[in-house]
Amino acid sequence: MSVRELVVLGTASQVPTRHRNHNGYLLRWDGEGILFDPGEGTQRQMLRAGVAAHDLNRICVTHFHGDHSLGLAGVIQRINLDQVPHEVTAHYPRSGKRFFDRLRHATAYRETVELTEAPVHTDGVLAKTPAYTLEARLLSHPVESYGYRLTEPDGRRMLPGRLAAHGIKGPDVGRIQREGRLGGVSLDDVSETRRGQRFAFVMDTRLCDGVHALAEGCDMLVIESTFLDEDERLAVEHGHLTAGQAAGAAREAGVRHLVLTHFSQRYTDPAEFERQARAAGFEGELTVAHDLIRVPVPKRR
């Protein structure tokens, strides 16, 4: 059975706290696993969350600040130690290749796994598979930073009433799906487009075109909300979002499930992030993330 869920490994910004590890997020997408922004301690958090190195197919790093990337060394070495039998691909800003190289080879270990590097240097598509298209968009942060978006191809939803009206049943249902026509009946006559699911991951950034492009029409948006609205000046200065800004972008984009994360240690009441997000007019599902939770991707409409 296919599983599509977000496993939250860490939610702190800049420094970990007693209750929040550095960043780390695993998206389970059917049989694949995509690890986003493995900060320090990610390998330990994977163990606590029941995530294995064998679950990883891609690693996507938004930028090379430590809270988003210092865990790379441990994760890469664990992939090799466990001799993951499939290719693992790493995406990261090309301008930070020297940091990736240092982390990949931080200490001595035996390389046993094919780790493919596919750096990002411009907006566009990074990979196409039967299950999704992965693309990146430039964000606005003091260092080069990219957000990521997964889009499932559109499919078809068969309509039982129309099938019955045309007398199509049993094996003929599969036949018309495969061939597109059965006698004088076309696939369009008995089905409708089923829009593919969309997921976006947006970390350290100010509001910018990239944020809006990544969020547009998403079923799930994982987005930083480092500051509360009263500290908007600090957010802009340091290249971050407030809870209200993140929720406002999600509202405008028609996001179904908003996941807020990457919280400054200065705040002690997580509920305030939810209050400000609702005050910004976001009415969909809302999760203020904490470490080690699992958030299902909403079912298709």
VEXMISE-156734 format. One record per residue (C-alpha): residue in three letters; residue number from 1; x, y, z. Coordinates in pm, 1 decimal, decimal comma. Layout:
BEGIN
{rec "Ala" NUM {X Y Z}};
...
***
This chain:
BEGIN
{rec "Met" 1 {0,0 0,0 0,0}};
{rec "Ser" 2 {136,2 342,1 -89,5}};
{rec "Val" 3 {229,9 579,0 191,9}};
{rec "Arg" 4 {263,9 952,2 155,7}};
{rec "Glu" 5 {359,9 1127,7 474,5}};
{rec "Leu" 6 {599,9 1378,1 624,6}};
{rec "Val" 7 {818,6 1252,3 909,5}};
{rec "Val" 8 {944,7 1551,5 1107,9}};
{rec "Leu" 9 {1289,4 1486,0 1254,6}};
{rec "Gly" 10 {1374,6 1835,1 1381,8}};
{rec "Thr" 11 {1217,8 2179,9 1397,4}};
{rec "Ala" 12 {1465,9 2421,9 1556,1}};
{rec "Ser" 13 {1625,0 2718,9 1384,7}};
{rec "Gln" 14 {1991,2 2811,8 1432,4}};
{rec "Val" 15 {2044,6 2618,6 1757,9}};
{rec "Pro" 16 {1876,1 2309,3 1901,6}};
{rec "Thr" 17 {1677,7 2335,4 2224,5}};
{rec "Arg" 18 {1579,4 2088,2 2495,5}};
{rec "His" 19 {1271,0 1997,2 2294,6}};
{rec "Arg" 20 {1369,1 2067,9 1933,7}};
{rec "Asn" 21 {1647,4 1912,3 1728,9}};
{rec "His" 22 {1805,4 2085,6 1432,8}};
{rec "Asn" 23 {1611,2 2055,8 1106,4}};
{rec "Gly" 24 {1538,8 1726,9 930,9}};
{rec "Tyr" 25 {1233,6 1617,3 731,0}};
{rec "Leu" 26 {1166,3 1290,8 549,3}};
{rec "Leu" 27 {895,3 1280,0 284,3}};
{rec "Arg" 28 {771,6 927,8 221,8}};
{rec "Trp" 29 {626,9 920,2 -129,9}};
{rec "Asp" 30 {503,9 570,4 -208,0}};
{rec "Gly" 31 {820,3 359,7 -225,4}};
{rec "Glu" 32 {1067,3 649,1 -212,4}};
{rec "Gly" 33 {1207,5 863,3 65,2}};
{rec "Ile" 34 {1332,1 1219,9 21,5}};
{rec "Leu" 35 {1532,1 1368,1 309,3}};
{rec "Phe" 36 {1526,1 1747,2 331,7}};
{rec "Asp" 37 {1781,1 1960,2 518,9}};
{rec "Pro" 38 {1955,2 1712,6 749,9}};
{rec "Gly" 39 {2083,1 1928,5 1032,5}};
{rec "Glu" 40 {2306,7 1815,4 1317,5}};
{rec "Gly" 41 {2163,2 1511,9 1496,1}};
{rec "Thr" 42 {1953,1 1390,1 1203,3}};
{rec "Gln" 43 {2097,8 1036,5 1214,6}};
{rec "Arg" 44 {1992,5 1007,3 1580,5}};
{rec "Gln" 45 {1646,5 1144,4 1505,5}};
{rec "Met" 46 {1605,3 895,8 1219,5}};
{rec "Leu" 47 {1663,3 615,8 1467,5}};
{rec "Arg" 48 {1405,7 757,2 1707,6}};
{rec "Ala" 49 {1151,4 800,0 1427,5}};
{rec "Gly" 50 {1201,2 453,1 1282,5}};
{rec "Val" 51 {1359,3 582,6 962,1}};
{rec "Ala" 52 {1635,9 369,7 809,4}};
{rec "Ala" 53 {1911,7 466,0 570,5}};
{rec "His" 54 {1754,8 219,5 325,9}};
{rec "Asp" 55 {1449,2 448,3 316,3}};
{rec "Leu" 56 {1646,8 728,0 148,2}};
{rec "Asn" 57 {1648,0 782,4 -227,7}};
{rec "Arg" 58 {1720,3 1155,3 -241,7}};
{rec "Ile" 59 {1869,4 1420,7 -16,2}};
{rec "Cys" 60 {1763,8 1780,6 -83,6}};
{rec "Val" 61 {1955,7 2060,8 87,7}};
{rec "Thr" 62 {1808,7 2410,6 62,7}};
{rec "His" 63 {2127,1 2594,0 169,1}};
{rec "Phe" 64 {2447,4 2555,4 364,1}};
{rec "His" 65 {2378,0 2705,9 702,0}};
{rec "Gly" 66 {2466,7 2452,9 970,3}};
{rec "Asp" 67 {2118,4 2391,4 1105,2}};
{rec "His" 68 {2020,3 2264,5 759,1}};
{rec "Ser" 69 {2327,7 2067,5 659,0}};
{rec "Leu" 70 {2565,1 1963,8 939,4}};
{rec "Gly" 71 {2393,8 1625,7 962,7}};
{rec "Leu" 72 {2498,5 1537,4 608,7}};
{rec "Ala" 73 {2824,0 1380,0 722,5}};
{rec "Gly" 74 {2654,2 1129,7 952,8}};
{rec "Val" 75 {2370,5 1052,0 712,7}};
{rec "Ile" 76 {2603,9 988,7 419,0}};
{rec "Gln" 77 {2830,0 768,3 627,5}};
{rec "Arg" 78 {2528,6 573,5 756,7}};
{rec "Ile" 79 {2408,4 516,8 399,7}};
{rec "Asn" 80 {2749,2 362,5 325,5}};
{rec "Leu" 81 {2773,9 168,8 651,6}};
{rec "Asp" 82 {2434,9 7,6 585,7}};
{rec "Gln" 83 {2528,7 -56,5 221,5}};
{rec "Val" 84 {2206,4 86,0 81,8}};
{rec "Pro" 85 {2148,5 -120,4 -235,6}};
{rec "His" 86 {2007,3 157,9 -454,5}};
{rec "Glu" 87 {2137,9 486,8 -589,6}};
{rec "Val" 88 {2096,6 791,6 -365,9}};
{rec "Thr" 89 {2092,5 1136,4 -529,6}};
{rec "Ala" 90 {2189,6 1457,1 -350,3}};
{rec "His" 91 {2062,0 1798,7 -459,8}};
{rec "Tyr" 92 {2209,1 2118,3 -315,1}};
{rec "Pro" 93 {2299,5 2471,6 -430,4}};
{rec "Arg" 94 {2596,1 2443,7 -665,0}};
{rec "Ser" 95 {2753,4 2750,4 -504,9}};
{rec "Gly" 96 {2792,1 2542,3 -187,2}};
{rec "Lys" 97 {2970,8 2245,6 -342,9}};
{rec "Arg" 98 {3280,4 2307,1 -131,9}};
{rec "Phe" 99 {3066,8 2266,1 181,7}};
{rec "Phe" 100 {2903,6 1950,7 49,2}};
{rec "Asp" 101 {3244,6 1803,3 -35,9}};
{rec "Arg" 102 {3377,1 1879,6 311,6}};
{rec "Leu" 103 {3075,3 1720,0 477,8}};
{rec "Arg" 104 {3076,2 1418,0 248,8}};
{rec "His" 105 {3441,5 1354,2 327,5}};
{rec "Ala" 106 {3450,1 1491,4 682,7}};
{rec "Thr" 107 {3613,6 1174,3 820,9}};
{rec "Ala" 108 {3748,4 843,8 695,7}};
{rec "Tyr" 109 {3494,5 574,8 601,4}};
{rec "Arg" 110 {3447,6 303,7 340,3}};
{rec "Glu" 111 {3236,5 415,9 46,3}};
{rec "Thr" 112 {3005,5 133,5 -62,5}};
{rec "Val" 113 {2712,8 321,9 -216,5}};
{rec "Glu" 114 {2661,3 514,5 -537,5}};
{rec "Leu" 115 {2589,2 868,9 -420,5}};
{rec "Thr" 116 {2505,4 1085,1 -719,8}};
{rec "Glu" 117 {2547,6 1459,9 -688,8}};
{rec "Ala" 118 {2304,5 1674,6 -887,1}};
{rec "Pro" 119 {2364,3 2035,9 -777,5}};
{rec "Val" 120 {2107,8 2310,3 -834,7}};
{rec "His" 121 {2211,6 2633,0 -1004,8}};
{rec "Thr" 122 {1889,4 2775,0 -1148,8}};
{rec "Asp" 123 {1512,1 2742,5 -1130,2}};
{rec "Gly" 124 {1377,5 2436,4 -1304,7}};
{rec "Val" 125 {1318,0 2063,0 -1311,3}};
{rec "Leu" 126 {1573,5 1844,7 -1132,5}};
{rec "Ala" 127 {1426,9 1500,4 -1193,3}};
{rec "Lys" 128 {1131,3 1325,4 -1353,1}};
{rec "Thr" 129 {1013,9 981,5 -1241,5}};
{rec "Pro" 130 {687,1 796,0 -1302,0}};
{rec "Ala" 131 {576,2 907,0 -954,4}};
{rec "Tyr" 132 {671,7 1276,5 -954,1}};
{rec "Thr" 133 {855,5 1570,2 -1103,8}};
{rec "Leu" 134 {1102,2 1741,0 -868,7}};
{rec "Glu" 135 {1181,2 2105,9 -927,6}};
{rec "Ala" 136 {1364,6 2385,8 -747,9}};
{rec "Arg" 137 {1308,1 2760,4 -709,3}};
{rec "Leu" 138 {1546,6 3026,3 -585,0}};
{rec "Leu" 139 {1455,0 3183,9 -251,4}};
{rec "Ser" 140 {1572,1 3504,9 -78,1}};
{rec "His" 141 {1825,2 3447,0 200,0}};
{rec "Pro" 142 {2172,4 3587,0 281,1}};
{rec "Val" 143 {2324,8 3274,5 124,4}};
{rec "Glu" 144 {2197,8 3104,5 -190,7}};
{rec "Ser" 145 {1894,2 2897,8 -101,3}};
{rec "Tyr" 146 {1648,0 2688,4 -303,0}};
{rec "Gly" 147 {1307,7 2548,0 -220,5}};
{rec "Tyr" 148 {1180,8 2220,4 -363,5}};
{rec "Arg" 149 {848,2 2105,5 -507,5}};
{rec "Leu" 150 {712,5 1760,6 -598,4}};
{rec "Thr" 151 {431,5 1730,4 -851,6}};
{rec "Glu" 152 {261,1 1401,1 -924,3}};
{rec "Pro" 153 {147,1 1351,9 -1285,5}};
{rec "Asp" 154 {-225,6 1391,9 -1340,7}};
{rec "Gly" 155 {-419,5 1065,8 -1367,9}};
{rec "Arg" 156 {-771,2 955,6 -1454,2}};
{rec "Arg" 157 {-1065,2 887,0 -1224,2}};
{rec "Met" 158 {-1316,3 637,7 -1362,8}};
{rec "Leu" 159 {-1683,0 738,9 -1318,1}};
{rec "Pro" 160 {-1901,1 437,9 -1228,7}};
{rec "Gly" 161 {-2224,1 600,8 -1345,1}};
{rec "Arg" 162 {-2089,5 673,5 -1690,9}};
{rec "Leu" 163 {-1932,0 330,5 -1719,6}};
{rec "Ala" 164 {-2268,3 173,5 -1637,2}};
{rec "Ala" 165 {-2449,7 398,8 -1883,3}};
{rec "His" 166 {-2222,7 271,2 -2161,2}};
{rec "Gly" 167 {-2243,8 -89,9 -2045,4}};
{rec "Ile" 168 {-1874,0 -110,6 -1964,4}};
{rec "Lys" 169 {-1782,9 -345,0 -1679,3}};
{rec "Gly" 170 {-1538,3 -612,6 -1571,0}};
{rec "Pro" 171 {-1220,4 -650,1 -1780,8}};
{rec "Asp" 172 {-1346,3 -388,2 -2026,9}};
{rec "Val" 173 {-1284,6 -117,7 -1765,2}};
{rec "Gly" 174 {-913,2 -196,7 -1768,1}};
{rec "Arg" 175 {-914,4 -223,1 -2144,7}};
{rec "Ile" 176 {-1053,6 125,1 -2200,4}};
{rec "Gln" 177 {-804,5 262,8 -1949,0}};
{rec "Arg" 178 {-513,8 104,7 -2137,5}};
{rec "Glu" 179 {-631,5 168,1 -2491,9}};
{rec "Gly" 180 {-821,7 495,2 -2452,7}};
{rec "Arg" 181 {-1125,1 374,9 -2646,1}};
{rec "Leu" 182 {-1368,0 83,9 -2650,1}};
{rec "Gly" 183 {-1586,2 65,2 -2956,4}};
{rec "Gly" 184 {-1743,8 406,6 -2991,6}};
{rec "Val" 185 {-1670,9 509,7 -2630,6}};
{rec "Ser" 186 {-1363,1 716,8 -2546,3}};
{rec "Leu" 187 {-1185,7 728,4 -2212,5}};
{rec "Asp" 188 {-1298,1 1091,5 -2174,7}};
{rec "Asp" 189 {-1661,1 973,8 -2194,4}};
{rec "Val" 190 {-1631,3 762,2 -1879,4}};
{rec "Ser" 191 {-1363,4 934,0 -1670,2}};
{rec "Glu" 192 {-1228,3 1268,8 -1557,3}};
{rec "Thr" 193 {-886,2 1412,1 -1482,8}};
{rec "Arg" 194 {-756,0 1336,6 -1133,6}};
{rec "Arg" 195 {-510,5 1608,0 -1043,3}};
{rec "Gly" 196 {-177,5 1484,6 -913,6}};
{rec "Gln" 197 {-73,9 1569,8 -558,7}};
{rec "Arg" 198 {167,8 1854,4 -493,9}};
{rec "Phe" 199 {414,5 1903,5 -209,9}};
{rec "Ala" 200 {652,3 2193,1 -143,9}};
{rec "Phe" 201 {937,5 2248,1 98,7}};
{rec "Val" 202 {1034,0 2609,6 170,3}};
{rec "Met" 203 {1301,0 2694,9 423,4}};
{rec "Asp" 204 {1500,1 3007,1 505,8}};
{rec "Thr" 205 {1370,4 3294,5 295,8}};
{rec "Arg" 206 {1199,0 3628,1 285,4}};
{rec "Leu" 207 {876,1 3656,7 88,8}};
{rec "Cys" 208 {969,6 3635,3 -279,1}};
{rec "Asp" 209 {849,1 3501,3 -613,4}};
{rec "Gly" 210 {1000,4 3163,3 -535,4}};
{rec "Val" 211 {785,3 3119,0 -225,5}};
{rec "His" 212 {465,4 3183,7 -419,3}};
{rec "Ala" 213 {564,5 2963,2 -714,0}};
{rec "Leu" 214 {651,5 2670,5 -489,0}};
{rec "Ala" 215 {336,4 2700,4 -277,4}};
{rec "Glu" 216 {87,6 2737,5 -564,2}};
{rec "Gly" 217 {-190,7 2478,6 -537,9}};
{rec "Cys" 218 {-3,9 2252,9 -295,0}};
{rec "Asp" 219 {-171,2 1974,5 -103,6}};
{rec "Met" 220 {100,3 2013,7 160,6}};
{rec "Leu" 221 {336,9 2305,7 216,9}};
{rec "Val" 222 {618,5 2274,0 470,3}};
{rec "Ile" 223 {745,5 2623,6 536,9}};
{rec "Glu" 224 {962,0 2805,9 784,4}};
{rec "Ser" 225 {807,1 3051,0 1027,8}};
{rec "Thr" 226 {1107,8 3145,5 1233,5}};
{rec "Phe" 227 {954,6 3458,8 1384,8}};
{rec "Leu" 228 {622,2 3581,1 1514,2}};
{rec "Asp" 229 {463,5 3879,0 1340,4}};
{rec "Glu" 230 {574,5 4133,3 1598,4}};
{rec "Asp" 231 {934,7 4055,5 1498,2}};
{rec "Glu" 232 {884,5 4108,5 1124,9}};
{rec "Arg" 233 {1174,1 4355,1 1113,3}};
{rec "Leu" 234 {1411,4 4083,6 1236,9}};
{rec "Ala" 235 {1264,9 3837,1 987,4}};
{rec "Val" 236 {1332,6 4065,8 692,9}};
{rec "Glu" 237 {1680,2 4155,4 820,8}};
{rec "His" 238 {1787,2 3792,2 859,0}};
{rec "Gly" 239 {1606,9 3649,0 557,0}};
{rec "His" 240 {1318,2 3468,9 725,5}};
{rec "Leu" 241 {938,9 3456,1 744,3}};
{rec "Thr" 242 {692,8 3523,8 1021,4}};
{rec "Ala" 243 {399,4 3296,0 1100,5}};
{rec "Gly" 244 {159,4 3545,0 944,7}};
{rec "Gln" 245 {367,4 3582,9 628,4}};
{rec "Ala" 246 {397,0 3206,0 580,8}};
{rec "Ala" 247 {24,5 3155,4 637,9}};
{rec "Gly" 248 {-65,1 3445,4 410,4}};
{rec "Ala" 249 {140,2 3293,4 129,2}};
{rec "Ala" 250 {-31,2 2957,9 188,0}};
{rec "Arg" 251 {-374,8 3120,2 183,1}};
{rec "Glu" 252 {-306,6 3300,1 -143,6}};
{rec "Ala" 253 {-170,4 2978,1 -299,6}};
{rec "Gly" 254 {-470,4 2764,9 -203,2}};
{rec "Val" 255 {-265,3 2526,4 13,5}};
{rec "Arg" 256 {-467,1 2246,1 171,6}};
{rec "His" 257 {-236,1 2151,1 461,4}};
{rec "Leu" 258 {14,4 2399,0 602,2}};
{rec "Val" 259 {304,3 2275,9 817,3}};
{rec "Leu" 260 {487,9 2551,3 1006,7}};
{rec "Thr" 261 {837,0 2477,9 1136,2}};
{rec "His" 262 {1190,6 2617,6 1198,7}};
{rec "Phe" 263 {1109,9 2813,2 1514,1}};
{rec "Ser" 264 {1337,0 3058,8 1692,1}};
{rec "Gln" 265 {1432,0 2953,1 2044,6}};
{rec "Arg" 266 {1315,3 3293,2 2171,0}};
{rec "Tyr" 267 {951,3 3174,7 2171,0}};
{rec "Thr" 268 {807,8 2939,7 2433,3}};
{rec "Asp" 269 {442,9 2908,8 2325,5}};
{rec "Pro" 270 {397,1 2712,1 2000,6}};
{rec "Ala" 271 {24,6 2788,5 2004,7}};
{rec "Glu" 272 {101,4 3150,9 1920,6}};
{rec "Phe" 273 {222,6 3044,4 1575,6}};
{rec "Glu" 274 {-113,0 2880,0 1510,1}};
{rec "Arg" 275 {-303,1 3185,1 1636,5}};
{rec "Gln" 276 {-110,4 3418,9 1408,1}};
{rec "Ala" 277 {-147,0 3184,6 1110,2}};
{rec "Arg" 278 {-523,8 3177,1 1158,8}};
{rec "Ala" 279 {-530,7 3553,5 1204,8}};
{rec "Ala" 280 {-363,3 3580,1 862,2}};
{rec "Gly" 281 {-667,6 3409,6 714,1}};
{rec "Phe" 282 {-543,9 3055,8 652,5}};
{rec "Glu" 283 {-841,0 2820,4 689,3}};
{rec "Gly" 284 {-702,0 2484,0 574,7}};
{rec "Glu" 285 {-544,3 2208,6 781,4}};
{rec "Leu" 286 {-265,4 2348,1 997,0}};
{rec "Thr" 287 {16,8 2175,3 1184,2}};
{rec "Val" 288 {262,7 2356,9 1407,5}};
{rec "Ala" 289 {536,4 2097,5 1382,7}};
{rec "His" 290 {723,5 1937,6 1668,0}};
{rec "Asp" 291 {993,6 1674,9 1655,1}};
{rec "Leu" 292 {909,1 1314,3 1559,8}};
{rec "Ile" 293 {552,8 1369,7 1441,2}};
{rec "Arg" 294 {415,6 1213,0 1121,9}};
{rec "Val" 295 {187,5 1422,6 905,2}};
{rec "Pro" 296 {-7,5 1245,4 627,1}};
{rec "Val" 297 {-20,3 1415,6 288,7}};
{rec "Pro" 298 {-390,5 1496,9 230,9}};
{rec "Lys" 299 {-579,7 1245,0 21,7}};
{rec "Arg" 300 {-649,6 1336,3 -336,4}};
{rec "Arg" 301 {-953,0 1554,5 -393,4}};
***
